[in-house]
Amino acid sequence: MPQDKVNGKMTPIEMEMALDEIKSNLHYMIQNNAITAQFLKAKYDNLIQAGFNEQQALEIIKSRPVYE
């Protein structure tokens, strides 16, 4: 085990590699967030249309996983 790794924390090199991975996937992550937002808005609107009031619909959205 490397000497600079304490309590399971990432080493500076591991952190740099993780950040590089995030940077290389950032475009896809942003696209995913946009799609997720559209999905949640549609789900909220459909709950309202089904007869739930705004507060009920919001609570349902908040308490359920994004993808069921």
Buried (B, 14 or more C-beta within 10 A) or exposed (E): EEEEEEEEEEEEEEEEEEEEEEEEEEEEEEEEEEEEEEEEEEBBEEBBEEEBEEEEBBEEBEEEEEEE
